[in-house]
Amino acid sequence: MFLYSTKSMIVFYVAVHSRSFTKAAENLFMTQPGVSIHIGQLESQLGVKLLNRKGGEFKLTKEGKALFKCAEKVHKISVEFEKLATDFRKDADIRLTIGATPTYCKWNMPKVILSFTSAYPGSQLKIQAENSDVLGKKLLSMEIDVAVAPHYKPCSQLWSVPFATEELTLLASPEHELASKELVSFQDIKNYPLALREDGSATRKIVVGYFRSIGMTPQVAVEVNNTDFIREWVFQNKGVSIVSRTAAIQDQRLKAIPINEKLYLEVHVLCLKARRYEIPINRFIRHLVN
């Protein structure tokens, strides 16, 4: 019986090869503490120190250099095995239900779906547009397999991979008083009627939360789950809105104005932790992230 884990050998190789536990964690879809645990297990099982660590850097010991040569071979064989397994499964049917926020469904998901179905012909993908809270609930109830959404509310049952960072920006009609500004602040925005997404929207939570944190109350005039309605309402110069930059730049009729107090949506790809290694889900997430 082997005294070591093949996965730990691969983790050790990737960490040393990339010269960073953080980069290794990103490449292996793990947490940084997870990388440390695997390497610590190897050192414990072998009874030797493999790395000398100082601050954020590390150097291989004599034993570490010897093991790295073996780990390199293990990694190479693992890559060959993964390629072989992919070839075996390349004709397997992929059926997935994917959830995304309305903005991502409209502007980002079409090219994602086209890219994925080109790489895996015959895939059958269903898309659902919901706000972040609803997507989380649908993941937990297994109504959807994967979600692309701001990971606003951490959940121990969900596994997530960072996908994109979206800056929030002010959306205004060219006729609006703020349209002449190159930069606006929340102090400027608070004086005007504001259109926001409905309860459960991550954008709404971030915007309302920030107003509260600085002791201000926004003049929310419209709450709606339709970004097209918000854009039309803003175009008619009935007020302003705060949306992701992706949503803002799609309508050339409107002015997208940067906000001085930088706020961001951290968009993640999410699935149930218990399902992260299912072939269709794992394949879609890897394709999307890479």
Beta strands, then each sheet from edge to edge (+ up, - down):
strand 1: 51-54
strand 2: 57-60
strand 3: 95-100
strand 4: 124-129
strand 5: 146-150
strand 6: 158-172
strand 7: 194-197
strand 8: 220-224
strand 9: 240-244
strand 10: 255-258
strand 11: 264-272
sheet 1: 1+ 2-
sheet 2: 4+ 3+ 5+ 11- 6+ 9- 7- 8-
sheet 3: 4+ 3+ 5+ 11- 6+ 10-
end
